[in-house]
């Protein structure tokens, strides 16, 4: 089934978006798994940070493809009350986010993340900062019919 195209935001910080605007997507981590039929098995949730095409003087395979720099999330559990996967940012032992460069064709679907606030929300959170200042998220499987079936 071919779904309509959708735009994704990958924008550096601006006056209105002081942390930038970076959408999250589902990517294939295992070429043997078929999205959405295999669900999240063999797939990862990542935040897009940059889309680019290498510039090369020669016509190589590398220079004909687009790539994305992404930062990974890890699934920690499934919230039994909400029925949604709980995600946290993948971090190195130094606290830096885990990033990767992937071919753009590995992106399969947009992902809608909902920040988890816990007992008390950070007072700095707003619609422009919640993706960057939150550390835990729900993967909103109710966002689209395809995501619902893939995550159920």
WOVENRA-V257161 format. One record per residue. N is the residue number from 1. RES is the residue in one letter. PHI is phi in degrees with one decimal (* if undefined). OMEGA is omega in whole degrees, 0 to 359 (none if undefined). Layout:
n=N res=RES phi=PHI omega=OMEGA
n=N res=RES phi=PHI omega=OMEGA
//
This chain:
n=1 res=X phi=* omega=179
n=2 res=X phi=-101.7 omega=180
n=3 res=X phi=-92.2 omega=178
n=4 res=X phi=-62.1 omega=179
n=5 res=X phi=-68.1 omega=179
n=6 res=X phi=-136.0 omega=176
n=7 res=X phi=-85.2 omega=177
n=8 res=X phi=-124.0 omega=180
n=9 res=X phi=-91.4 omega=173
n=10 res=X phi=-143.0 omega=187
n=11 res=X phi=-129.1 omega=177
n=12 res=X phi=-70.1 omega=180
n=13 res=X phi=-56.6 omega=176
n=14 res=X phi=-136.6 omega=177
n=15 res=X phi=-61.3 omega=182
n=16 res=X phi=-77.7 omega=181
n=17 res=X phi=-122.4 omega=187
n=18 res=X phi=-62.2 omega=178
n=19 res=X phi=-104.3 omega=186
n=20 res=X phi=85.3 omega=180
n=21 res=X phi=-134.6 omega=188
n=22 res=X phi=-130.2 omega=179
n=23 res=X phi=-79.7 omega=177
n=24 res=X phi=-105.9 omega=183
n=25 res=X phi=-142.6 omega=174
n=26 res=X phi=-104.9 omega=181
n=27 res=X phi=-120.1 omega=175
n=28 res=X phi=-83.5 omega=176
n=29 res=X phi=-104.2 omega=182
n=30 res=X phi=-131.6 omega=183
n=31 res=X phi=-63.3 omega=181
n=32 res=X phi=-89.1 omega=182
n=33 res=X phi=-104.1 omega=185
n=34 res=X phi=-105.1 omega=177
n=35 res=X phi=-83.1 omega=0
n=36 res=X phi=-94.5 omega=187
n=37 res=X phi=-62.3 omega=181
n=38 res=X phi=-91.2 omega=181
n=39 res=X phi=64.9 omega=181
n=40 res=X phi=-81.3 omega=179
n=41 res=X phi=-63.3 omega=181
n=42 res=X phi=81.4 omega=180
n=43 res=X phi=-129.5 omega=180
n=44 res=X phi=-127.7 omega=172
n=45 res=X phi=-99.7 omega=182
n=46 res=X phi=-136.9 omega=174
n=47 res=X phi=-106.4 omega=177
n=48 res=X phi=-69.3 omega=178
n=49 res=X phi=-118.2 omega=180
n=50 res=X phi=-165.0 omega=171
n=51 res=X phi=-118.6 omega=184
n=52 res=X phi=-151.1 omega=175
n=53 res=X phi=-129.8 omega=180
n=54 res=X phi=-61.6 omega=176
n=55 res=X phi=-100.7 omega=181
n=56 res=X phi=-137.2 omega=178
n=57 res=X phi=-71.7 omega=180
n=58 res=X phi=-106.9 omega=178
n=59 res=X phi=-87.5 omega=178
n=60 res=X phi=-106.1 omega=177
n=61 res=X phi=-58.5 omega=180
n=62 res=X phi=-59.6 omega=184
n=63 res=X phi=-79.9 omega=180
n=64 res=X phi=-97.1 omega=184
n=65 res=X phi=-116.0 omega=173
n=66 res=X phi=-100.4 omega=182
n=67 res=X phi=-130.6 omega=176
n=68 res=X phi=-133.0 omega=168
n=69 res=X phi=-92.7 omega=184
n=70 res=X phi=-127.2 omega=173
n=71 res=X phi=-120.1 omega=190
n=72 res=X phi=-83.8 omega=167
n=73 res=X phi=-113.4 omega=173
n=74 res=X phi=-117.8 omega=176
n=75 res=X phi=-84.5 omega=182
n=76 res=X phi=-98.1 omega=182
n=77 res=X phi=-172.0 omega=170
n=78 res=X phi=-118.2 omega=179
n=79 res=X phi=-68.9 omega=184
n=80 res=X phi=-66.3 omega=181
n=81 res=X phi=-79.8 omega=182
n=82 res=X phi=-87.6 omega=182
n=83 res=X phi=72.1 omega=182
n=84 res=X phi=-118.3 omega=176
n=85 res=X phi=-67.1 omega=176
n=86 res=X phi=-99.6 omega=182
n=87 res=X phi=-118.1 omega=171
n=88 res=X phi=-132.3 omega=177
n=89 res=X phi=-65.5 omega=175
n=90 res=X phi=-75.8 omega=184
n=91 res=X phi=-124.4 omega=173
n=92 res=X phi=-77.0 omega=180
n=93 res=X phi=-62.4 omega=179
n=94 res=X phi=-85.0 omega=182
n=95 res=X phi=92.3 omega=178
n=96 res=X phi=-74.8 omega=179
n=97 res=X phi=-70.7 omega=178
n=98 res=X phi=-83.9 omega=181
n=99 res=X phi=-118.5 omega=182
n=100 res=X phi=-159.3 omega=172
n=101 res=X phi=-111.0 omega=183
n=102 res=X phi=-128.4 omega=170
n=103 res=X phi=-65.9 omega=184
n=104 res=X phi=-60.0 omega=182
n=105 res=X phi=-68.7 omega=177
n=106 res=X phi=-78.6 omega=177
n=107 res=X phi=-78.4 omega=183
n=108 res=X phi=-110.8 omega=184
n=109 res=X phi=-160.7 omega=171
n=110 res=X phi=-69.6 omega=179
n=111 res=X phi=-127.1 omega=179
n=112 res=X phi=-102.9 omega=180
n=113 res=X phi=-106.3 omega=178
n=114 res=X phi=-113.5 omega=179
n=115 res=X phi=-61.1 omega=174
n=116 res=X phi=-100.4 omega=186
n=117 res=X phi=-89.5 omega=184
n=118 res=X phi=77.7 omega=182
n=119 res=X phi=-68.3 omega=182
n=120 res=X phi=-142.2 omega=180
n=121 res=X phi=-78.5 omega=174
n=122 res=X phi=-61.9 omega=183
n=123 res=X phi=-68.5 omega=179
n=124 res=X phi=-86.9 omega=182
n=125 res=X phi=-72.3 omega=170
n=126 res=X phi=-151.6 omega=184
n=127 res=X phi=-65.2 omega=181
n=128 res=X phi=-98.0 omega=185
n=129 res=X phi=-120.7 omega=190
n=130 res=X phi=-63.2 omega=179
n=131 res=X phi=-68.1 omega=183
n=132 res=X phi=-92.1 omega=184
n=133 res=X phi=-93.5 omega=178
n=134 res=X phi=-86.7 omega=180
n=135 res=X phi=-112.3 omega=181
n=136 res=X phi=-132.9 omega=186
n=137 res=X phi=-141.1 omega=166
n=138 res=X phi=-98.3 omega=170
n=139 res=X phi=-85.7 omega=187
n=140 res=X phi=-74.9 omega=180
n=141 res=X phi=-72.8 omega=180
n=142 res=X phi=-85.9 omega=184
n=143 res=X phi=-67.5 omega=177
n=144 res=X phi=-135.6 omega=178
n=145 res=X phi=-62.4 omega=181
n=146 res=X phi=-65.7 omega=179
n=147 res=X phi=-67.3 omega=179
n=148 res=X phi=-60.5 omega=181
n=149 res=X phi=-68.0 omega=180
n=150 res=X phi=-69.0 omega=185
n=151 res=X phi=-99.5 omega=182
n=152 res=X phi=-93.6 omega=none
//
